C-alpha cells in the first residue's frame, strides 16, 4: 500500500486518498446496512447507546449475539470486497493516469502537428492564391492569343483574296498591255504615214519659200524706201516708233517703149495682201520671220499629231478599263492622269500587302 501511494504521488499531481480516508464512508455504509437489516437501533458510532427496557434488553442480547457474528462476518466480507474494489480502482486510476499522461503527450504532439499543418495550410493558401493569379494571367494570355489567331486567320483569308485579285489584275493588265501595244503600233504606223505626208509636202514648202523670196524681191523693187525703213526698224533696238518719211513726190511717166518692154504685168497687190494675212496669222512683224514661224508650226503640228494620237489611244484605254458609265464624255488629260496615278497607287499597295 505504501509503495502504491508513493507511485501515485510521483505519477500524478492530484492528491491520492489513503485507506483511512475511506473508513468514515465505510461506517456510513455499515449504518445503512444495519437499517436495511431491521436493527436500526444498532449503529457503529463512538456514542452508541441502547435505550431499551431490561426485559427487551435480555431478549435482544441473545439474538444480538448470534446475529452480530453473522453481521460482522458479512461486514468483513463486504469490507474485504470493497478494499479489493478500492485496490482495483487504484490500479485502474494508475493506469488511467498513465494513459492520461500519454494522451497529454500525444495531445501536445498533435498540437504541434496542428500548428505545423496550419503553417503549411497558410503557405498552401498563399501558393494557391499565386497560382490562381498566374492562372488568370495565363487565361488572359490565351484569350489574347486566340484573338490574335483569329486575326491571323482573317488576314490569311484577306491575303488569299488579295492574291486572287492580284492574279486577276495581272491578267487584266497583261490583256490591256497587249491591247495598248497593238494600239501603239497602229499609232506608230499612223505617225509614219504622217511623216511621209509631211515629207511629201516639203516640195510645197520649198515652193512657198521661193514665192516668199520672190515677193520680198518684188517688194524691194516696188518700194525700196519702205523696205529699207522696215529693215532698219528690225535691226535697231529702240523704243521709238519709226515711220516712213513722207516726202511729196510728183511722179511722171514717160512714154519710152523700152520701159514697156522690160516691165511686165504683175500681181503685187495680191502678193502683198497674202503677205499681210500671213503676218497677221503668224503674229510676226516682218516677212523674214514668216519662214521660221512656218517651220516651227510644222514641227509643232508634227508633235501635236503624235501627242494627239497617243492621247486618243490612252483615253480609249482608260474608258475600256473603267466601269460602264464612269465617264459620261471623253476624259480630259487631268482625269486620265488621276486615273493612272490611282491605279498605280492601288497596285503598289497590293504589292506591299502581299510581299
Protein Blocks (a to p, Z undefined) as FASTA:
>chain_A
ZZmmmmmmmmpmbdcddfklmmmmmmmmmmmmmmmnopambccdfkbccdddfklmmmmm
mmmmmmmmmmmmmmmmmmmmmmmmmmmmmmmmmmmmmmmmmmmmmmmmmmmmmmmmmmmm
mmmmmmmmmmmmmmmmmmmmmmmmmmmmmmmmmmmmmmmmmmmmmmmmmmmmmmmmmmmm
mmmmmmmmmmmmmmmmmmmmmmmmmmmmmmmmmmmmmmmmmmmmlmmmmmmmmmpccfbd
cddddddddddddfbfklmmmpccddfklmmmmmmmmmmmnopabfklmmmmmmmmmmmm
mmmmmmmmmmmmmmmmmmmmpcehkambdcdfklmmmmmmmmmmmmmmmmmmmZZ
